[in-house]
Amino acid sequence: MDRFAVGVREAGPGRSVVAVSGELDLATAGQLWAELEPLITRDALVVLDGTGMTFLDSSGLRVLLLAGKRAAEGGSAFRLVAPQAAVQRVLDLSGAIGHIETRDDIPGALES
C-alpha cells in the first residue's frame, strides 16, 4: 500500500493548494476531508493537486464530490489538477467528472 500524505499551502489570499500523494481510500478519506473542509469558505479557491494520487476508491470519490458540492453551495471553487490515469478512470466511469472541475496544471487551476 502506498503511503498517504496531504499538504496544504497558501497560494494567495483565499487560495489554497492541497497536495495529495498515495492512495485516497477508506483509510485516508477522513484525513483529506479534515484538511479540505476548513478551506472551503466563501469566495475561496481550493485546488487539489492530484498528480501524486495513485488510487481512488468510492470513499475518496465521496470526499472529492462533497468538496465540490460544498464549494458550489458556498460561493467558492474546488478544482482537481491532473489526476493520474487510474484516478481519471474512476472519475470517468463513475460519472463524477461532470461534477468535479478539473484542470491540467496548478497555474491553470489558480486562474479565476
N, C-alpha and C positions, 0 to 999 in steps of 0.2 A: 504494500500500500504506500502511495506517495504521502509524504509529509505535507500537511496543510499549513499554510501561512497566509496571514492577511495583514496588510499595512496600509495606513492612511496618511496622505499628505495633502496639505492645502495647496491649491493651485490658483490662488487669488481670492478676493472677497466672495464668500458664498459658493466657492467652487472647491470640490474635493475629488481626489483621485484615490480610489481604493484598489490596491493591487492584490490579486489573489493568485496563489500558486498551489498546485496539488489538486486533490480530489474534493469537489464540493458535493457532499453526500449527507446522509442522515447524521453521521457523527460530527460533521463540521458546519452544517447549515445554521445551527443556532449561533455559533461563533461569528459567522459572517453577518447574520441579522443584527447581532448585538453591536457590531461596528457600523452597519448601514443606517439603522433606524434613527439614531440621533442626528445624522447628517441630512436627512430628508426633511428640510424645513422650508417654509415659504420662500420662493424665489431662489432656492438653492439649485446648484447643478452638481450632481453626483455621477462620476464616471467610474465604472468598474472595469479595470484593466484585466481582461480575461486571457491575455497571451500566455500566462503561466498555468492556467486551469487545465488539468489533464483529463478530468472526468466530471460528469454531471449526472446526478440521478434525480428522481422526482422530488426529493426533499430540497435539493439545491435549486431545482427549477422553480419550486414554490417560492423560495426566497427571492429569486430574481423577478418573478411575476408580482409578488407582493410589493417589492421596492418600486417597480414601475407603476403599479396601481396607486400606491401612497403618494408618489411624486406627482402623478397626473391629478389626483384629487386635491393635493395641497398646493398647487401652483408652482411646482418645481419640475426638474427634469432628471431622469435617470437614463444613462446610456451605457451600453456594453461595448467594449472595444475588442476587436479581433479575437473572437473565441477560436480555439484550436478546432481542427476538423471533427474530432469526436464530439466535442461540445456543440459545435454548429449542427451536427447531425441530430442530436437530441432536440435542439431548438426547432429545427425544420420538421422533424417527424411529429413533434408534439403540437405544432401549430403556434408555438409561443413566439416565433419570430415576428408575427403580426402584432404582438403586444409588447415587445421589448425593442426599444430603439437601439440600433447597432451602428457602429462606425468602424472604419478601417484602422484608425490610429488615434492616439490621445490628443494631439493638436486639433484634429478634426472634431473630436468629441467635445472639446472645450470651447469650440466656437458657438456663438449664440444662434 
